[in-house]
Every structure is written in C-alpha cells, then in structure tokens.
Amino acid sequence: MAKAPDCKGRIVEVRWLAPDVLELDVEMVEPAELHFEAGQWVSIPFGPKTVRPYTIASPPSERRIFRLCADVTPGGIGSRFLRGLKPGDELAFYSPLGNLTLIRGSSAEVVLVAEEIGIVPFRSILLGEAERGFPRRMRLYYAAPRRELLIYHEEFEELARRHSGFGYAPILEEADPGWAGGPDDLLKVLARELPDLGGREALICGGGEMVKACRELFMGRGMERRAIRYEKFW
Ligand SMILES: Cc1cc2nc3c(=O)[nH]c(=O)nc-3n(C[C@H](O)[C@H](O)[C@H](O)COP(=O)(O)OP(=O)(O)OC[C@H]3O[C@@H](n4cnc5c(N)ncnc54)[C@H](O)[C@@H]3O)c2cc1C
C-alpha cells in the first residue's frame, strides 16, 4: 500500500489568473511550516498509484502559507480536483521534492527558460533571489501563445526594473496588436540571443519537446550537460 501523505494544509484562497489558470494559497496544518528549496514540487495523491506533482510558486521564506499555480486545461484527475477546491478545504500532500533548483555554491550566470505553466518554479526561484538582491545574474526567457497565458508578466517586469542582476525576455507566440515586437518562437529567440553559453547554467521547464530541443541547443553552444537542470511538466 502507498505511504500516507505526510503533510496537511488548508486552502485559504483561490484566484483565477486566466480562464484556465488558478492559484491556490495553502496554509500549513501539519507540520506547521513547509521547508523547501525554490523550484521544488509537492505531490497530491489520487489513489494508491496515482499522484500529480504541483510546483510551489511562492519563495521558501514563506513557510506558513505557500502558493500553488496550475493550468487546469488538461482536464484530468488533477485538474478536476484543483478546479473544485475552495477556501476551507483540506489538502493532503507529500512533502517537497525535486532538483529544478539553483546549483548550490555556484556564482555562474543562470539562463531560465519557461514554456507556459512551466513558469511556476521560476517565480519561486526569482522571488527568493530578489529577497537577497540577486547575488547571481539571471535572465528569464518566458514563452506563451497568448498574453493571458503569460502569467506573472507584470511581476517579472517589476523585478527587472528593480534589479539590474535580472533580465526578462517575454515571448508571445501568436500575433497580438497590443504587443510590441510581434510574435516569435522561443527556440529561435534563444538561438539568436545566446551564441556562446560556456560557463553559464540553465534551468528549463515546460513540455518535453521544448526541453529536449533547448538542452541540445544549449549544449551545442558550449554549456556543460551538468550545468543544465530541467523538468518536463508534460
Ligand atoms: C515535476 C512536475 C511538476 C509539475 N508542476 C506543475 C505545476 O506547478 N502546475 C501545473 O499546472 N502542472 C504541473 N505539472 C503537471 C501536473 O502534474 C499534471 O500533469 C497536470 O496538471 C495534468 O494533470 P491531469 O490529471 O489534469 O491530466 P492528465 O490526465 O494527467 O494529463 C492529460 C494530458 O495532458 C498533458 N498535460 C499535462 N499538463 C499539460 C500542460 N500544462 N499543457 C499541455 N498538456 C499538458 C499530459 O501530458 C497528458 O498527456 C507538473 C508536472 C511535473 C512532472
């Protein structure tokens, strides 16, 4: 039999960031605080062999109430469950895991690449780094088809305005008259802007095809295999 979830929380707020993207604020019940590294995820069980991982969107300094963010478009068991949650509901989950985290002790510049909801771990990482004044230089490339799916866009613009150590490159894949610069393609932008990646590190998150293509591009541009951490959300 599967081990019982070791954490319990209570939903305190549900917000919709787009028609199919929701944010959940979860207050810890057991244990009283959640300890994690920025970029890690918790798992929600749906039966003895079925779990869905969801990444923590808030920084590790926020231990009493943490935030999840999910795109519920897939419509499977995980999406349906999250869609139905409301304030006061209890949430049982397994404690944080995962290594889409910054390499400890390194001071190398980091390239972050997010496709759609793959942005979630980077919100936690970037807010955590902002609290420390961005000791390492970072640049985020973040692509989504439409403006409404570029969640947290204003927050990243504000971070880039306030911190010279953080650069932000949002990419819209579909035409939008209100968007300066026109539609573009994530991999083409990366290929254009990053000719030499020797000595840098990368964190990549999104769909499996993009992650694979991005790793190949980065290694072809001189980045070491072990300098790249990634997570395939789908
Ligand atoms: C380590 C890890 C962390 C994750 N963190 C998050 C997170 O923070 N937020 C989040 O929304 N999801 C996250 N996911 C995805 C999540 O765990 C579920 O797979 C997703 O919610 C779909 O579950 P479901 O039961 O609704 O649909 P399923 O029945 O499991 O999936 C139906 C189909 O949709 C595909 N799919 C899943 N997600 C997407 C997507 N975003 N876009 C397109 N196709 C997709 C699946 O590959 C599958 O083919 C994460 C996945 C992993 C592996």
Ligand as a Chemical Component Dictionary entry (heavy atoms), coordinates in Angstrom:
data_LIG
# 
_chem_comp.id                   LIG 
_chem_comp.type                 NON-POLYMER 
_chem_comp.pdbx_formal_charge   0 
_chem_comp.three_letter_code    LIG 
# 
loop_
_chem_comp_atom.comp_id 
_chem_comp_atom.atom_id 
_chem_comp_atom.alt_atom_id 
_chem_comp_atom.type_symbol 
_chem_comp_atom.charge 
_chem_comp_atom.model_Cartn_x 
_chem_comp_atom.model_Cartn_y 
_chem_comp_atom.model_Cartn_z 
_chem_comp_atom.pdbx_ordinal 
LIG C1  C1  C 0 7.629  17.708 -11.515 1  
LIG C2  C2  C 0 6.324  18.251 -12.070 2  
LIG C3  C3  C 0 5.817  19.444 -11.581 3  
LIG C4  C4  C 0 4.617  19.948 -12.094 4  
LIG N1  N1  N 0 4.157  21.153 -11.639 5  
LIG C5  C5  C 0 3.018  21.682 -12.192 6  
LIG C6  C6  C 0 2.530  22.971 -11.798 7  
LIG O1  O1  O 0 3.103  23.659 -10.936 8  
LIG N2  N2  N 0 1.406  23.441 -12.390 9  
LIG C7  C7  C 0 0.720  22.699 -13.348 10 
LIG O2  O2  O 0 -0.302 23.179 -13.853 11 
LIG N3  N3  N 0 1.158  21.488 -13.724 12 
LIG C8  C8  C 0 2.268  20.954 -13.163 13 
LIG N4  N4  N 0 2.683  19.719 -13.545 14 
LIG C9  C9  C 0 1.776  18.916 -14.370 15 
LIG C10 C10 C 0 0.749  18.222 -13.439 16 
LIG O3  O3  O 0 1.422  17.357 -12.546 17 
LIG C11 C11 C 0 -0.283 17.402 -14.192 18 
LIG O4  O4  O 0 0.355  16.569 -15.133 19 
LIG C12 C12 C 0 -1.283 18.282 -14.925 20 
LIG O5  O5  O 0 -1.992 19.088 -14.003 21 
LIG C13 C13 C 0 -2.290 17.410 -15.682 22 
LIG O6  O6  O 0 -2.877 16.505 -14.790 23 
LIG P1  P1  P 0 -4.353 15.949 -15.056 24 
LIG O7  O7  O 0 -4.562 14.814 -14.099 25 
LIG O8  O8  O 0 -5.335 17.059 -15.060 26 
LIG O9  O9  O 0 -4.296 15.444 -16.550 27 
LIG P2  P2  P 0 -3.648 14.090 -17.108 28 
LIG O10 O10 O 0 -4.746 13.150 -17.360 29 
LIG O11 O11 O 0 -2.530 13.652 -16.236 30 
LIG O12 O12 O 0 -2.996 14.673 -18.427 31 
LIG C14 C14 C 0 -3.666 14.714 -19.651 32 
LIG C15 C15 C 0 -2.645 15.047 -20.733 33 
LIG O13 O13 O 0 -2.276 16.438 -20.650 34 
LIG C16 C16 C 0 -0.880 16.583 -20.728 35 
LIG N5  N5  N 0 -0.523 17.806 -19.981 36 
LIG C17 C17 C 0 -0.318 17.944 -18.645 37 
LIG N6  N6  N 0 -0.061 19.232 -18.343 38 
LIG C18 C18 C 0 -0.120 19.905 -19.516 39 
LIG C19 C19 C 0 0.052  21.283 -19.865 40 
LIG N7  N7  N 0 0.309  22.217 -18.939 41 
LIG N8  N8  N 0 -0.067 21.641 -21.164 42 
LIG C20 C20 C 0 -0.335 20.724 -22.104 43 
LIG N9  N9  N 0 -0.507 19.407 -21.847 44 
LIG C21 C21 C 0 -0.400 19.014 -20.565 45 
LIG C22 C22 C 0 -0.351 15.286 -20.112 46 
LIG O14 O14 O 0 0.981  15.021 -20.540 47 
LIG C23 C23 C 0 -1.336 14.256 -20.655 48 
LIG O15 O15 O 0 -0.979 13.873 -21.949 49 
LIG C24 C24 C 0 3.892  19.223 -13.082 50 
LIG C25 C25 C 0 4.415  18.018 -13.553 51 
LIG C26 C26 C 0 5.619  17.541 -13.083 52 
LIG C27 C27 C 0 6.173  16.252 -13.636 53 
# 
loop_
_chem_comp_bond.comp_id 
_chem_comp_bond.atom_id_1 
_chem_comp_bond.atom_id_2 
_chem_comp_bond.value_order 
_chem_comp_bond.pdbx_ordinal 
LIG C1  C2  SING 1  
LIG C2  C3  SING 2  
LIG C2  C26 DOUB 3  
LIG C3  C4  DOUB 4  
LIG C4  N1  SING 5  
LIG C4  C24 SING 6  
LIG N1  C5  DOUB 7  
LIG C5  C6  SING 8  
LIG C5  C8  SING 9  
LIG C6  O1  DOUB 10 
LIG C6  N2  SING 11 
LIG N2  C7  SING 12 
LIG C7  O2  DOUB 13 
LIG C7  N3  SING 14 
LIG N3  C8  DOUB 15 
LIG C8  N4  SING 16 
LIG N4  C9  SING 17 
LIG N4  C24 SING 18 
LIG C9  C10 SING 19 
LIG C10 O3  SING 20 
LIG C10 C11 SING 21 
LIG C11 O4  SING 22 
LIG C11 C12 SING 23 
LIG C12 O5  SING 24 
LIG C12 C13 SING 25 
LIG C13 O6  SING 26 
LIG O6  P1  SING 27 
LIG P1  O7  DOUB 28 
LIG P1  O8  SING 29 
LIG P1  O9  SING 30 
LIG O9  P2  SING 31 
LIG P2  O10 DOUB 32 
LIG P2  O11 SING 33 
LIG P2  O12 SING 34 
LIG O12 C14 SING 35 
LIG C14 C15 SING 36 
LIG C15 O13 SING 37 
LIG C15 C23 SING 38 
LIG O13 C16 SING 39 
LIG C16 N5  SING 40 
LIG C16 C22 SING 41 
LIG N5  C17 SING 42 
LIG N5  C21 SING 43 
LIG C17 N6  DOUB 44 
LIG N6  C18 SING 45 
LIG C18 C19 SING 46 
LIG C18 C21 DOUB 47 
LIG C19 N7  SING 48 
LIG C19 N8  DOUB 49 
LIG N8  C20 SING 50 
LIG C20 N9  DOUB 51 
LIG N9  C21 SING 52 
LIG C22 O14 SING 53 
LIG C22 C23 SING 54 
LIG C23 O15 SING 55 
LIG C24 C25 DOUB 56 
LIG C25 C26 SING 57 
LIG C26 C27 SING 58 
# 
